[in-house]
């Protein structure tokens, strides 16, 4: 099959979306489909067919510009020019857009270019900003359904120092998408799809759901964890695990670190330890039944922590997917947490339980119940089912089906 795919993402082979882009890229190459990646942030890679299109200096300068103007998705003239030139030179059959925030590209100009040039495009929604026009998480605000303006969470949504330009940003995004007939939108969860379909920005577009994939063969599966038990002096304690991109006790932290501390207080008389993975600060004052291990950058090591735990606890306010859920279940560990949008819809129903956000008493009770349930479950049974749901091979196959359908349409039209 003589097909060429070009992906665009903020990062490459780091962070959740960067790893997804890398998995798709490598998966395409394995079946001899030509694959190219453009990305804007992070270290420069020397892999062939991978292009870093923005310097960190340019991205930071554009971030400052956006804070002054209140518009965060335009600018980046030089980096955008580079991306458009690569698309013109490579002439891909399909362009696949992922998370293209991060101040490295003019989103409006890129979408307009793809639209005007009738380039078949796949847009993967990993967050909400493409259908809200500004914010990555809209929470309970529904202004994005009618045009935004007078934003109730202006700083979190735009990082603007001075101006509320959310109404203008919304109109610019609507204009960019209007009339884009060769666009296929993929949401990473049914929850996110249902949200995006309500936005006038994406009215009449073609939607599909493809869940994110992870490496269930070589990384996320039940591991031996005896070395971790010895490292932390654990014997017969039950273990709860909290994995986050950045642990914080702030009241406005959307990952809900403060609830882990409240949970620890409720469980202080029990033979239970809570392990936190993801804190940048190892000097936090935390209850004695919490083990703060800091950052874990090795994915195999992270899988060992998942395997060690009896339960993984999710306390996020909002998630559009939840790689933590997929990773934990693939390692054979059930999930208990707050309802956060997508996690309760993408997790294995038989091995997860969710309570209303912020209800720490219900979370405490559910954890106690599930610790008992876990003693009757086998990690291999959970992992086996999770592998069928979350493998990167499954994700790649579904994306390749979309690419193939679009490519066949190109052939018919030629």
KEROPA-477774 format. One record per residue: residue number from 1; x, y, z of N, C-alpha, C in turn. Coordinates in steps of 0.02 Angstrom, whole numbers, padded with zeros to 5 digits. Example, Ala and Ser with C-alpha at 12.3 -4.5 7.8 and 13.67 -1.06 7.14 Angstrom:
<sites>
    nr      n.u      n.v      n.w     ca.u     ca.v     ca.w      c.u      c.v      c.w
     1    00660   -00284    00390    00615   -00225    00390    00660   -00165    00390
     2    00642   -00112    00354    00684   -00053    00357    00645    00002    00394
</sites>
This chain:
<sites>
    nr      n.u      n.v      n.w     ca.u     ca.v     ca.w      c.u      c.v      c.w
     1    00043   -00060    00000    00000    00000    00000    00044    00062    00000
     2    00042    00101   -00052    00083    00162   -00059    00046    00220   -00027
     3    00052    00227    00037    00017    00278    00074    00066    00316    00118
     4    00056    00382    00125    00101    00422    00165    00060    00461    00217
     5    00079    00454    00281    00044    00487    00336    00092    00537    00370
     6    00068    00596    00384    00107    00646    00420    00069    00665    00483
     7    00100    00654    00541    00070    00671    00605    00099    00737    00632
     8    00058    00775    00666    00080    00837    00698    00058    00835    00771
     9    00106    00846    00817    00091    00846    00888    00137    00894    00924
    10    00118    00913    00984    00159    00959    01023    00227    00927    01040
    11    00227    00864    01060    00289    00830    01080    00295    00764    01044
    12    00355    00734    01048    00366    00669    01017    00399    00621    01066
    13    00370    00563    01074    00396    00508    01115    00408    00528    01188
    14    00369    00575    01213    00369    00592    01284    00300    00618    01301
    15    00279    00609    01364    00211    00626    01381    00163    00577    01348
    16    00100    00579    01367    00053    00530    01341    00043    00536    01265
    17    00031    00596    01239    00019    00602    01167    00082    00590    01127
    18    00140    00610    01154    00202    00598    01118    00216    00524    01109
    19    00201    00484    01160    00210    00412    01155    00160    00382    01106
    20    00099    00408    01105    00048    00384    01058    00070    00396    00987
    21    00095    00457    00973    00119    00474    00906    00176    00428    00886
    22    00222    00415    00932    00278    00370    00919    00253    00299    00904
    23    00204    00276    00943    00177    00208    00931    00145    00202    00863
    24    00107    00253    00843    00076    00252    00777    00130    00254    00722
    25    00179    00298    00732    00234    00305    00684    00270    00240    00673
    26    00289    00207    00728    00326    00144    00723    00281    00089    00695
    27    00217    00090    00714    00170    00041    00688    00161    00046    00613
    28    00159    00107    00587    00153    00117    00515    00215    00093    00479
    29    00273    00108    00507    00335    00087    00475    00342    00012    00472
    30    00316   -00022    00523    00320   -00095    00525    00283   -00127    00467
    31    00230   -00095    00443    00192   -00122    00386    00207   -00083    00322
    32    00264   -00048    00323    00291   -00014    00264    00245    00040    00236
    33    00211    00075    00282    00176    00136    00264    00221    00195    00282
    34    00232    00240    00234    00277    00295    00247    00248    00341    00300
    35    00289    00358    00350    00265    00397    00406    00313    00454    00422
    36    00285    00513    00435    00323    00573    00451    00291    00604    00512
    37    00332    00634    00555    00306    00668    00614    00336    00738    00619
    38    00293    00787    00632    00314    00855    00649    00294    00868    00722
    39    00340    00896    00760    00324    00913    00830    00360    00978    00847
    40    00337    01011    00901    00363    01077    00915    00401    01086    00979
    41    00387    01044    01030    00416    01055    01096    00457    00995    01120
    42    00505    01009    01163    00546    00956    01191    00611    00948    01154
    43    00651    00898    01175    00717    00887    01145    00713    00870    01070
    44    00764    00889    01033    00766    00872    00962    00789    00800    00954
    45    00753    00763    00913    00772    00694    00898    00808    00692    00831
    46    00851    00642    00824    00888    00634    00761    00862    00575    00721
    47    00803    00551    00739    00772    00497    00700    00754    00523    00630
    48    00761    00481    00579    00741    00502    00512    00665    00512    00509
    49    00644    00560    00468    00573    00574    00455    00537    00606    00515
    50    00575    00629    00565    00547    00663    00622    00574    00735    00622
    51    00530    00784    00621    00551    00854    00616    00528    00894    00676
    52    00576    00926    00710    00559    00975    00762    00554    01043    00728
    53    00496    01073    00732    00481    01132    00691    00487    01198    00728
    54    00495    01196    00793    00499    01258    00833    00555    01252    00884
    55    00593    01306    00893    00641    01308    00947    00603    01322    01012
    56    00634    01304    01068    00602    01319    01132    00596    01394    01143
    57    00647    01431    01119    00645    01504    01125    00587    01535    01089
    58    00574    01511    01028    00517    01537    00989    00451    01521    01023
    59    00446    01460    01050    00383    01440    01084    00372    01482    01146
    60    00424    01495    01184    00417    01535    01245    00400    01607    01228
    61    00429    01633    01173    00412    01701    01151    00339    01705    01130
    62    00315    01652    01097    00245    01652    01076    00198    01645    01136
    63    00221    01608    01188    00181    01603    01249    00174    01671    01282
    64    00229    01710    01283    00226    01778    01311    00179    01822    01271
    65    00184    01817    01204    00139    01855    01161    00066    01839    01176
    66    00051    01775    01186   -00018    01755    01199   -00043    01781    01266
    67    00001    01785    01315   -00019    01811    01380   -00036    01886    01376
    68   -00003    01920    01331   -00016    01992    01323   -00078    02004    01280
    69   -00086    01966    01226   -00142    01977    01180   -00206    01941    01201
    70   -00199    01887    01241   -00257    01848    01260   -00277    01796    01208
    71   -00237    01789    01155   -00250    01739    01102   -00192    01690    01101
    72   -00207    01627    01117   -00152    01578    01127   -00140    01531    01069
    73   -00183    01529    01019   -00176    01479    00967   -00156    01508    00899
    74   -00137    01572    00897   -00110    01599    00835   -00036    01615    00845
    75   -00008    01662    00808    00064    01676    00814    00106    01622    00784
    76    00166    01610    00811    00212    01557    00788    00222    01559    00713
    77    00235    01618    00685    00239    01626    00612    00294    01583    00581
    78    00354    01584    00610    00410    01547    00580    00398    01472    00585
    79    00379    01449    00644    00369    01376    00654    00311    01351    00611
    80    00258    01391    00606    00201    01371    00564    00222    01366    00491
    81    00262    01415    00469    00288    01414    00400    00327    01350    00388
    82    00367    01329    00436    00406    01268    00429    00361    01207    00420
    83    00309    01203    00462    00263    01146    00457    00229    01144    00389
    84    00204    01202    00367    00169    01205    00302    00217    01186    00245
    85    00279    01207    00250    00328    01189    00198    00342    01115    00197
    86    00345    01084    00256    00356    01012    00260    00297    00975    00229
    87    00236    00998    00244    00176    00966    00215    00177    00973    00139
    88    00196    01033    00114    00199    01044    00041    00252    00999    00010
    89    00310    00994    00042    00365    00954    00014    00350    00879    00016
    90    00324    00856    00072    00313    00784    00081    00249    00761    00045
    91    00202    00807    00036    00139    00791    00001    00106    00727    00028
    92    00091    00725    00093    00061    00665    00122   -00011    00654    00097
    93   -00031    00591    00098   -00101    00576    00080   -00148    00597    00136
    94   -00123    00591    00198   -00165    00607    00256   -00121    00643    00308
    95   -00149    00696    00336   -00117    00730    00393   -00157    00713    00455
    96   -00122    00692    00507   -00154    00673    00570   -00133    00722    00624
    97   -00180    00763    00648   -00167    00812    00700   -00184    00782    00768
    98   -00141    00794    00816   -00153    00772    00885   -00160    00834    00929
    99   -00123    00837    00984   -00124    00896    01028   -00078    00949    00997
   100   -00107    01000    00967   -00067    01050    00933   -00068    01117    00970
   101   -00080    01113    01037   -00068    01172    01078    00006    01172    01098
   102    00026    01217    01141    00097    01218    01161    00136    01274    01129
   103    00101    01321    01096    00132    01382    01069    00183    01368    01014
   104    00174    01315    00975    00223    01300    00923    00194    01304    00853
   105    00129    01319    00847    00098    01323    00781    00037    01367    00785
   106    00023    01402    00730   -00040    01439    00723   -00094    01389    00703
   107   -00134    01370    00751   -00184    01317    00739   -00233    01337    00684
   108   -00256    01399    00685   -00305    01422    00636   -00276    01419    00565
   109   -00214    01442    00558   -00182    01442    00493   -00169    01372    00467
   110   -00149    01326    00512   -00137    01257    00492   -00202    01224    00468
   111   -00255    01233    00506   -00319    01202    00486   -00345    01233    00421
   112   -00340    01298    00415   -00361    01331    00353   -00322    01305    00293
   113   -00256    01296    00302   -00214    01270    00248   -00237    01200    00226
   114   -00248    01157    00274   -00270    01089    00258   -00338    01089    00224
   115   -00382    01133    00246   -00449    01139    00218   -00447    01164    00146
   116   -00412    01219    00136   -00409    01250    00069   -00376    01204    00018
   117   -00327    01165    00041   -00291    01120   -00005   -00322    01050   -00010
   118   -00381    01042    00020   -00418    00978    00015   -00376    00918    00036
   119   -00338    00927    00090   -00297    00873    00116   -00336    00832    00167
   120   -00342    00768    00155   -00377    00724    00202   -00343    00728    00270
   121   -00383    00742    00321   -00356    00756    00387   -00393    00716    00440
   122   -00355    00689    00486   -00382    00658    00547   -00363    00702    00606
   123   -00411    00719    00647   -00399    00759    00707   -00415    00717    00768
   124   -00365    00701    00808   -00377    00664    00871   -00386    00714    00927
   125   -00443    00710    00961   -00457    00753    01018   -00432    00719    01081
   126   -00380    00749    01111   -00353    00724    01175   -00374    00769    01232
   127   -00397    00828    01216   -00420    00878    01265   -00479    00914    01235
   128   -00504    00966    01269   -00565    00999    01247   -00554    01064    01207
   129   -00492    01088    01203   -00482    01156    01176   -00501    01164    01103
   130   -00500    01111    01064   -00518    01118    00994   -00593    01130    00985
   131   -00634    01105    01030   -00706    01117    01022   -00732    01171    01069
   132   -00691    01192    01119   -00712    01248    01161   -00684    01314    01135
   133   -00631    01309    01096   -00600    01369    01068   -00544    01397    01111
   134   -00542    01378    01176   -00490    01403    01221   -00469    01352    01272
   135   -00514    01332    01317   -00494    01294    01377   -00486    01219    01362
   136   -00437    01190    01397   -00425    01118    01391   -00477    01077    01428
   137   -00504    01107    01482   -00558    01076    01521   -00610    01130    01535
   138   -00671    01120    01513   -00723    01170    01524   -00760    01159    01590
   139   -00753    01099    01619   -00787    01083    01682   -00862    01094    01674
   140   -00893    01132    01721   -00966    01141    01719   -00987    01200    01675
   141   -00939    01238    01649   -00955    01295    01606   -00977    01272    01537
   142   -01033    01300    01513   -01060    01281    01447   -01058    01339    01397
   143   -01019    01391    01412   -01017    01447    01366   -00990    01429    01297
   144   -00948    01377    01294   -00921    01356    01229   -00975    01330    01182
   145   -01034    01315    01209   -01089    01292    01166   -01122    01350    01128
   146   -01108    01412    01150   -01141    01470    01119   -01092    01525    01097
   147   -01027    01517    01112   -00981    01567    01087   -00932    01597    01136
   148   -00933    01578    01199   -00886    01602    01250   -00890    01677    01261
   149   -00841    01703    01298   -00841    01773    01321   -00855    01775    01396
   150   -00828    01827    01429   -00833    01834    01502   -00816    01767    01535
   151   -00757    01743    01520   -00735    01676    01542   -00729    01672    01618
   152   -00762    01624    01650   -00759    01617    01723   -00692    01588    01748
   153   -00652    01561    01704   -00586    01534    01724   -00533    01559    01676
   154   -00531    01625    01667   -00490    01656    01615   -00416    01636    01619
   155   -00387    01639    01679   -00315    01624    01684   -00301    01551    01669
   156   -00340    01506    01697   -00329    01434    01684   -00341    01417    01611
   157   -00389    01452    01580   -00407    01436    01511   -00359    01466    01459
   158   -00334    01527    01473   -00295    01563    01422   -00228    01589    01445
   159   -00216    01592    01510   -00155    01623    01538   -00147    01696    01516
   160   -00203    01729    01504   -00201    01798    01482   -00192    01846    01541
   161   -00144    01892    01534   -00131    01941    01587   -00184    01996    01589
   162   -00210    02014    01530   -00250    02075    01526   -00320    02066    01498
   163   -00327    02028    01442   -00388    02031    01403   -00425    01964    01402
   164   -00491    01969    01400   -00533    01910    01388   -00550    01909    01314
   165   -00513    01869    01277   -00524    01863    01205   -00555    01795    01187
   166   -00588    01764    01236   -00615    01697    01224   -00669    01696    01171
   167   -00709    01749    01167   -00760    01752    01115   -00729    01756    01046
   168   -00678    01797    01039   -00643    01802    00974   -00609    01737    00957
   169   -00576    01706    01006   -00542    01642    00993   -00592    01589    00971
   170   -00651    01589    01002   -00703    01541    00983   -00723    01551    00910
   171   -00734    01614    00890   -00754    01629    00821   -00699    01610    00772
   172   -00636    01622    00790   -00580    01604    00747   -00576    01528    00737
   173   -00588    01490    00790   -00588    01417    00784   -00646    01393    00742
   174   -00705    01424    00752   -00763    01405    00712   -00751    01419    00639
   175   -00721    01475    00623   -00707    01493    00554   -00658    01445    00522
   176   -00607    01424    00560   -00557    01378    00534   -00588    01312    00514
   177   -00634    01286    00554   -00664    01221    00541   -00721    01224    00491
   178   -00752    01282    00483   -00811    01287    00440   -00796    01266    00369
   179   -00834    01219    00343   -00826    01197    00274   -00770    01147    00263
   180   -00741    01121    00318   -00686    01072    00311   -00717    01003    00300
   181   -00726    00986    00238   -00763    00925    00220   -00720    00862    00223
   182   -00655    00870    00221   -00611    00811    00221   -00578    00800    00289
   183   -00618    00810    00340   -00594    00803    00408   -00630    00747    00445
   184   -00592    00703    00475   -00619    00650    00518   -00597    00664    00589
   185   -00644    00670    00635   -00628    00685    00705   -00630    00621    00746
   186   -00576    00608    00783   -00572    00550    00826   -00567    00574    00898
   187   -00614    00554    00939   -00610    00569    01011   -00582    00508    01047
   188   -00543    00521    01099   -00510    00464    01133   -00557    00430    01183
   189   -00617    00458    01193   -00667    00426    01236   -00737    00445    01212
   190   -00785    00404    01228   -00854    00419    01210   -00877    00482    01246
   191   -00855    00491    01307   -00872    00552    01345   -00849    00614    01308
   192   -00788    00614    01283   -00761    00672    01248   -00797    00681    01181
   193   -00813    00628    01147   -00850    00632    01084   -00917    00666    01094
   194   -00953    00645    01146   -01019    00675    01158   -01014    00749    01175
   195   -00960    00769    01209   -00949    00840    01223   -00935    00878    01159
   196   -00889    00853    01118   -00868    00889    01058   -00926    00896    01008
   197   -00968    00845    01005   -01024    00847    00957   -01074    00903    00974
   198   -01073    00927    01036   -01119    00980    01056   -01094    01049    01037
   199   -01031    01054    01016   -01001    01119    01001   -01018    01142    00930
   200   -01043    01203    00922   -01054    01230    00855   -00991    01232    00813
   201   -00933    01235    00845   -00870    01235    00808   -00863    01172    00767
   202   -00888    01116    00792   -00880    01053    00758   -00945    01024    00732
   203   -00992    01068    00719   -01056    01043    00694   -01047    01009    00626
   204   -01084    00955    00617   -01087    00918    00554   -01023    00881    00537
   205   -00975    00877    00583   -00914    00840    00568   -00923    00765    00583
   206   -00881    00725    00552   -00885    00652    00559   -00843    00629    00618
   207   -00874    00597    00668   -00840    00578    00729   -00832    00503    00735
   208   -00779    00483    00770   -00768    00414    00788   -00730    00412    00855
   209   -00736    00357    00892   -00699    00350    00954   -00645    00297    00946
   210   -00584    00315    00963   -00528    00267    00966   -00491    00281    01031
   211   -00492    00232    01076   -00457    00241    01139   -00382    00242    01131
   212   -00348    00275    01177   -00275    00277    01176   -00247    00208    01190
   213   -00190    00194    01161   -00158    00129    01170   -00092    00135    01208
   214   -00073    00081    01242   -00010    00078    01279    00025    00013    01261
   215    00088    00007    01281    00127   -00053    01268    00111   -00106    01321
   216    00065   -00150    01305    00045   -00203    01351    00087   -00266    01344
   217    00132   -00267    01294    00174   -00326    01283    00239   -00322    01322
   218    00273   -00265    01319    00340   -00260    01347    00344   -00215    01408
   219    00289   -00178    01423    00294   -00130    01478    00240   -00140    01531
   220    00177   -00130    01512    00123   -00130    01561    00088   -00198    01564
   221    00113   -00239    01608    00086   -00306    01624    00108   -00322    01695
   222    00082   -00372    01728    00101   -00386    01797    00175   -00402    01804
   223    00210   -00364    01846    00282   -00372    01857    00296   -00398    01927
   224    00356   -00425    01935    00380   -00442    02002    00396   -00377    02039
   225    00371   -00371    02100    00379   -00308    02137    00414   -00319    02204
   226    00446   -00377    02214    00477   -00391    02279    00532   -00341    02296
   227    00566   -00315    02244    00619   -00266    02258    00590   -00202    02287
   228    00530   -00182    02265    00499   -00122    02291    00476   -00132    02363
   229    00450   -00190    02378    00429   -00205    02447    00489   -00201    02494
   230    00544   -00228    02472    00605   -00226    02513    00630   -00155    02520
   231    00628   -00117    02465    00653   -00048    02465    00617   -00004    02516
   232    00551   -00014    02523    00511    00028    02567    00492   -00007    02633
   233    00522   -00066    02645    00510   -00101    02707    00439   -00124    02716
   234    00407   -00144    02662    00337   -00166    02664    00334   -00241    02676
   235    00285   -00262    02715    00276   -00334    02728    00206   -00355    02709
   236    00159   -00350    02758    00091   -00371    02744    00042   -00313    02734
   237    00068   -00251    02727    00024   -00193    02718   -00012   -00197    02650
   238   -00074   -00172    02650   -00108   -00161    02586   -00081   -00095    02558
   239   -00078   -00091    02492   -00047   -00032    02459   -00096    00001    02411
   240   -00105    00066    02421   -00142    00108    02374   -00091    00149    02335
   241   -00103    00157    02270   -00056    00194    02227   -00091    00254    02196
   242   -00057    00311    02198   -00082    00371    02165   -00029    00395    02116
   243   -00044    00394    02052    00003    00414    02000   -00022    00478    01968
   244    00021    00528    01964    00001    00593    01938    00060    00625    01902
   245    00045    00671    01856    00098    00706    01820    00133    00757    01864
   246    00101    00777    01918    00131    00825    01964    00090    00831    02027
   247    00113    00801    02081    00074    00799    02143    00075    00868    02176
   248    00015    00891    02197    00009    00957    02228   -00046    00954    02281
   249   -00037    00995    02333   -00087    01001    02385   -00131    01062    02377
   250   -00121    01099    02322   -00159    01160    02309   -00233    01144    02302
   251   -00275    01190    02325   -00348    01180    02322   -00373    01178    02250
   252   -00339    01214    02205   -00362    01216    02135   -00327    01165    02090
   253   -00288    01120    02119   -00254    01069    02080   -00305    01018    02054
   254   -00309    01011    01987   -00361    00968    01959   -00347    00893    01968
   255   -00286    00875    01986   -00270    00805    01998   -00289    00783    02069
   256   -00306    00831    02112   -00335    00814    02177   -00289    00785    02228
   257   -00227    00807    02230   -00179    00782    02279   -00202    00790    02351
   258   -00238    00844    02365   -00262    00857    02434   -00308    00802    02458
   259   -00344    00770    02412   -00389    00716    02432   -00351    00654    02453
   260   -00292    00644    02426   -00250    00587    02447   -00229    00596    02519
   261   -00213    00657    02538   -00195    00671    02608   -00255    00660    02654
   262   -00314    00683    02633   -00375    00672    02673   -00389    00598    02680
   263   -00378    00561    02625   -00389    00489    02627   -00340    00455    02676
   264   -00278    00478    02675   -00227    00450    02719   -00247    00460    02793
   265   -00276    00518    02808   -00298    00531    02877   -00353    00483    02898
   266   -00398    00467    02852   -00452    00421    02867   -00427    00349    02876
   267   -00371    00333    02843   -00346    00265    02844   -00287    00255    02892
   268   -00273    00305    02934   -00212    00303    02974   -00210    00246    03025
   269   -00268    00219    03044   -00269    00164    03092   -00270    00096    03058
   270   -00270    00097    02991   -00272    00034    02953   -00201    00014    02932
   271   -00194   -00049    02916   -00129   -00075    02893   -00123   -00062    02817
   272   -00123    00002    02801   -00124    00023    02730   -00071    00077    02720
   273   -00034    00071    02666    00013    00124    02645   -00010    00153    02578
   274   -00001    00218    02571   -00017    00251    02508    00048    00274    02475
   275    00060    00251    02415    00120    00271    02378    00101    00323    02325
   276    00137    00379    02325    00126    00432    02276    00183    00432    02226
   277    00166    00427    02163    00215    00432    02109    00200    00496    02069
   278    00249    00539    02062    00239    00598    02020    00253    00664    02052
   279    00274    00665    02115    00287    00728    02149    00356    00754    02131
   280    00359    00820    02117    00423    00852    02105    00456    00871    02171
   281    00418    00872    02225    00442    00895    02289    00444    00837    02339
   282    00504    00816    02356    00511    00760    02403    00512    00784    02476
   283    00505    00849    02486    00508    00877    02554    00439    00897    02580
   284    00386    00875    02546    00318    00890    02569    00306    00859    02637
   285    00270    00894    02679    00249    00865    02743    00185    00826    02733
   286    00191    00760    02740    00135    00715    02725    00124    00667    02784
   287    00064    00639    02791    00051    00590    02843    00100    00531    02840
   288    00111    00498    02896    00160    00445    02900    00142    00384    02857
   289    00079    00376    02841    00060    00318    02801    00064    00332    02726
   290    00094    00388    02707    00107    00403    02637    00181    00396    02622
   291    00197    00362    02566    00265    00357    02542    00270    00398    02478
   292    00309    00451    02480    00317    00496    02423    00380    00476    02386
   293    00373    00442    02328    00432    00416    02293    00458    00465    02240
   294    00423    00520    02228    00445    00568    02178    00431    00546    02107
   295    00472    00571    02062    00462    00555    01991    00487    00485    01974
   296    00451    00450    01931    00473    00385    01905    00471    00391    01829
   297    00529    00398    01799    00532    00409    01726    00539    00345    01687
   298    00559    00291    01720    00565    00227    01687    00497    00192    01687
   299    00472    00176    01628    00405    00147    01621    00400    00077    01651
   300    00454    00038    01647    00454   -00029    01677    00449   -00022    01753
   301    00486    00026    01781    00483    00038    01853    00413    00060    01874
   302    00382    00103    01833    00313    00125    01847    00266    00064    01847
   303    00275    00019    01799    00233   -00041    01797    00242   -00084    01860
   304    00301   -00084    01889    00312   -00121    01951    00272   -00091    02009
   305    00268   -00024    02010    00228    00009    02062    00154   -00009    02054
   306    00130   -00008    01991    00061   -00028    01979    00049   -00100    02003
   307    00097   -00144    01988    00091   -00215    02005    00092   -00226    02081
   308    00131   -00185    02116    00136   -00188    02188    00070   -00171    02222
   309    00034   -00122    02194   -00025   -00094    02227   -00084   -00143    02227
   310   -00124   -00138    02280   -00188   -00174    02281   -00240   -00136    02241
   311   -00237   -00069    02245   -00283   -00026    02208   -00245    00036    02185
   312   -00265    00063    02128   -00241    00129    02107   -00298    00178    02118
   313   -00282    00236    02149   -00332    00285    02168   -00327    00347    02123
   314   -00383    00364    02092   -00386    00422    02046   -00428    00477    02080
   315   -00399    00537    02086   -00435    00591    02119   -00441    00653    02075
   316   -00435    00644    02010   -00440    00701    01963   -00509    00730    01962
   317   -00512    00795    01947   -00576    00829    01937   -00602    00816    01866
   318   -00556    00812    01818   -00576    00800    01749   -00521    00765    01711
   319   -00540    00714    01672   -00495    00679    01627   -00533    00665    01563
   320   -00501    00675    01505   -00534    00659    01442   -00522    00586    01421
   321   -00475    00554    01454   -00463    00482    01446   -00441    00457    01515
   322   -00383    00435    01524   -00346    00419    01586   -00298    00363    01571
   323   -00237    00383    01555   -00185    00334    01544   -00170    00295    01608
   324   -00180    00327    01665   -00169    00293    01729   -00216    00233    01735
   325   -00278    00242    01716   -00326    00185    01719   -00303    00129    01673
   326   -00285    00145    01612   -00264    00094    01564   -00201    00058    01588
   327   -00153    00096    01613   -00090    00067    01636   -00100    00023    01697
   328   -00138    00047    01745   -00149    00009    01807   -00185   -00057    01792
   329   -00239   -00054    01755   -00277   -00114    01739   -00235   -00163    01699
   330   -00193   -00138    01654   -00150   -00182    01614   -00099   -00217    01658
   331   -00082   -00187    01715   -00037   -00219    01762   -00074   -00262    01813
   332   -00140   -00267    01805   -00179   -00311    01848   -00206   -00280    01911
   333   -00207   -00213    01914   -00228   -00179    01975   -00292   -00139    01963
   334   -00345   -00151    02003   -00408   -00115    01994   -00401   -00040    02009
   335   -00451   -00003    01986   -00453    00070    01994   -00512    00088    02039
   336   -00499    00133    02086   -00553    00164    02126   -00540    00240    02125
   337   -00592    00278    02114   -00581    00350    02112   -00644    00391    02105
   338   -00633    00456    02093   -00688    00502    02081   -00710    00499    02008
   339   -00774    00510    01997   -00799    00518    01929   -00768    00583    01901
   340   -00737    00576    01842   -00700    00633    01815   -00714    00644    01741
   341   -00769    00614    01716   -00785    00621    01645   -00773    00557    01609
   342   -00712    00548    01582   -00697    00489    01542   -00676    00427    01581
   343   -00639    00434    01637   -00613    00373    01669   -00666    00320    01684
   344   -00723    00341    01709   -00775    00293    01725   -00806    00261    01664
   345   -00793    00289    01604   -00820    00260    01542   -00769    00216    01507
   346   -00704    00228    01518   -00653    00188    01483   -00624    00131    01525
   347   -00637    00133    01590   -00609    00081    01634   -00650    00017    01629
   348   -00618   -00040    01642   -00653   -00104    01642   -00704   -00104    01699
   349   -00767   -00113    01681   -00821   -00107    01730   -00814   -00155    01789
   350   -00791   -00215    01774   -00786   -00266    01827   -00729   -00254    01875
   351   -00683   -00210    01856   -00624   -00200    01897   -00612   -00126    01913
   352   -00666   -00089    01921   -00659   -00018    01939   -00723    00005    01973
   353   -00715    00059    02013   -00772    00088    02047   -00759    00163    02055
   354   -00811    00203    02043   -00804    00276    02047   -00861    00306    02087
   355   -00843    00358    02125   -00892    00393    02166   -00893    00467    02144
   356   -00942    00504    02168   -00948    00575    02149   -00885    00614    02169
   357   -00867    00661    02126   -00806    00699    02138   -00809    00735    02206
   358   -00755    00729    02243   -00749    00764    02307   -00780    00729    02366
   359   -00816    00673    02354   -00850    00637    02409   -00799    00591    02441
   360   -00760    00617    02487   -00706    00579    02517   -00731    00522    02561
   361   -00790    00530    02591   -00817    00476    02632   -00836    00415    02590
   362   -00868    00428    02532   -00885    00373    02487   -00823    00341    02458
   363   -00772    00382    02443   -00709    00355    02417   -00677    00309    02469
   364   -00676    00331    02531   -00648    00292    02586   -00684    00225    02592
   365   -00750    00226    02592   -00789    00165    02598   -00777    00118    02539
   366   -00775    00147    02479   -00766    00106    02418   -00698    00074    02418
   367   -00647    00110    02440   -00580    00082    02444   -00578    00023    02493
   368   -00609    00032    02551   -00611   -00023    02600   -00646   -00085    02571
   369   -00701   -00074    02535   -00737   -00129    02505   -00694   -00164    02453
   370   -00660   -00124    02411   -00623   -00153    02355   -00557   -00185    02377
   371   -00530   -00164    02432   -00471   -00200    02458   -00490   -00272    02474
   372   -00550   -00281    02500   -00575   -00349    02513   -00588   -00386    02448
   373   -00618   -00352    02399   -00632   -00383    02334   -00567   -00404    02300
   374   -00516   -00360    02304   -00453   -00374    02270   -00421   -00439    02292
   375   -00431   -00457    02355   -00401   -00519    02381   -00428   -00581    02347
   376   -00484   -00574    02312   -00514   -00631    02276   -00503   -00627    02201
   377   -00464   -00578    02178   -00451   -00570    02107   -00379   -00589    02090
   378   -00367   -00609    02028   -00299   -00622    02006   -00277   -00568    01957
   379   -00216   -00547    01964   -00189   -00494    01921   -00189   -00516    01847
   380   -00176   -00579    01835   -00173   -00602    01765   -00241   -00598    01731
   381   -00295   -00611    01768   -00362   -00607    01738   -00378   -00535    01719
   382   -00362   -00488    01764   -00374   -00417    01749   -00331   -00395    01690
   383   -00267   -00413    01693   -00221   -00392    01641   -00239   -00420    01572
   384   -00262   -00481    01571   -00280   -00513    01508   -00337   -00476    01473
   385   -00387   -00457    01512   -00443   -00419    01484   -00422   -00348    01464
   386   -00380   -00318    01505   -00356   -00250    01490   -00315   -00249    01426
   387   -00277   -00300    01414   -00236   -00303    01353   -00279   -00301    01291
   388   -00336   -00332    01293   -00382   -00332    01236   -00411   -00263    01224
   389   -00412   -00221    01276   -00444   -00155    01272   -00394   -00099    01258
   390   -00335   -00102    01289   -00290   -00044    01290   -00225   -00053    01251
   391   -00216   -00107    01215   -00152   -00117    01181   -00141   -00066    01125
   392   -00079   -00047    01116   -00063    00000    01061   -00076   -00032    00993
   393   -00071   -00099    00989   -00086   -00133    00926   -00159   -00123    00907
   394   -00204   -00127    00956   -00275   -00115    00942   -00286   -00043    00919
   395   -00255    00005    00952   -00261    00075    00933   -00235    00085    00862
   396   -00176    00059    00848   -00146    00067    00781   -00190    00039    00727
   397   -00218   -00020    00740   -00261   -00053    00690   -00321   -00010    00674
   398   -00350    00022    00725   -00409    00063    00713   -00392    00127    00675
   399   -00334    00155    00689   -00313    00214    00650   -00296    00196    00578
   400   -00265    00138    00569   -00248    00116    00501   -00311    00103    00460
   401   -00364    00080    00493   -00428    00071    00458   -00454    00138    00432
   402   -00448    00191    00473   -00469    00257    00452   -00426    00282    00395
   403   -00359    00275    00402   -00314    00297    00349   -00331    00262    00283
   404   -00343    00197    00287   -00357    00158    00227   -00421    00181    00193
   405   -00473    00194    00234   -00536    00218    00206   -00527    00285    00170
   406   -00489    00330    00202   -00477    00395    00171   -00434    00388    00108
   407   -00385    00344    00110   -00342    00334    00052   -00381    00304   -00007
   408   -00426    00258    00009   -00468    00229   -00044   -00513    00282   -00076
   409   -00536    00329   -00036   -00575    00385   -00063   -00533    00428   -00110
   410   -00469    00437   -00092   -00424    00475   -00135   -00416    00441   -00203
   411   -00407    00376   -00201   -00399    00337   -00263   -00462    00343   -00307
   412   -00521    00337   -00275   -00583    00342   -00313   -00592    00410   -00346
   413   -00568    00462   -00312   -00577    00530   -00337   -00526    00548   -00391
   414   -00471    00509   -00393   -00417    00526   -00441   -00432    00499   -00510
</sites>
